[in-house]
Amino acid sequence: MGLGYIGLPTAIIAAKHGVQVTGVDINPKVVEMTNRGKLHIIEPGMEEMLQEVVNSGALKASTTPEVSDAYFMVVPTPFKGNHEPDISYVAAATRAVLPLLKEGDLYVIESTSPVGTTDKMADLIFGERPELKGKIYIAYCPERVLPGNVIFELVNNDRVIGGMNEESTTKAIEFYSQFVTGTLHRTNCKTAEMCKLTENSSRDVQIAFANELSLICDKAGINVWELINLANKHPRVNILQPGCGVGGHCIAVDPYFITADFPMESKIIASAREINNYKSFWCAEKVQNEMLKFELKNGRKPCVAMMGLAFKPNIDDLRESPSKQIVMKVMQSCNNANILVVEPNVETHNVFKLTDYKEAYAKADIVVMLTAHEPFKTLPYDDSKVILDFCGIYKK
Ligand code: SAJ
């Protein structure tokens, strides 16, 4: 249920390993594309695999679920309003399969979910189908793949599998062991739910630490890149890299699933979110200040190159990207004048007119490094320009 960034690759890999899969999505366009062997998401190497499993008949897509032996909820869990998690898609997907469930079936939630969601969905199922109590298997099994490396990680990563009871955990482990070669770790469903939120919150907190250091170092006149490199020479210190904020669909979202339910206890997790969000505003303001300084000094507006729109290096995924937000904020502040936008991994964009990275670098008075794409590292440091290096291209 759900043919998105995780559901579709999971369906493809399972089908490739001999499972007969019906991929269900409410979007008819996604279903139509999938059945034609066209990938609607961005993931290297995945389209070839999709064509293979569609041609062999192992995977077919549909807008409605069919009677099966195992059902997987892989739908989004966005926010509603004040960063409150919205599990209505999981509930809707569950309601859609409810009439099809029969004795012996396996029901698994993979969607990132607040603690207690699996129990809530079990209540929903048994409320409508009380005769199935004790007769079906229910488990929570989060994914933890890195976008861009999904084919490898879906198979090789360890997974945490938490059943409502021991039998459910065993049944889910049996299923996943058909295509996962990583270790499948047993637990209960609440721990498995919290484990997914913990993993991404942990990374968010660690990045926030690096971002906080970058703000301190900027004020203190210390090179943060050198500082972190030196501190990491300690055998038990491993600080991540600062950047222009945290983007993507996971790390900037999942911590709120903890803070919404445990507001009194989740102090560090909440602060990390604030710091990482603030870092993007801070970067945009830095750019605007440098533009003003340039104009006062030179009596003309500067040409500014904004380098990178993707949410992290060497990918073409612009979803929830802090770089993109910074570019938009800077452009709005100066009526789009003299701003060259660069994203070497994307050919065209419906909002931004894109410029080649070498051309933009050569023309610009102010160069703003937003995403640490590999090609940017080949550009020589030109100290006749103002260079704002937010992502450590030059480590200056
Ligand atoms: N970032 C930094 N500094 C760093 C590392 C990352 O600023 O040192 C930024 C990136 O630029 C990006 C953001 O953090 O904007 C997130 O990037 P990422 O590579 O850390 O993670 P994602 O969002 O691509 O994938 C994460 C992964 N989770 C963890 O590493 C704990 C992945 O394993 C999860 O499956 C995925 O979230 C998910 O779907 O939950």
Residues whose N, C-alpha, C, O or C-beta is under 5 A from the ligand:
A	BS01	SAJ	E143 R144 V145 L146 P147 E199 N200 R203 I207 L240 Q241 P242 G243 G245 V246 G247 G248 C250 I251 F311 K312
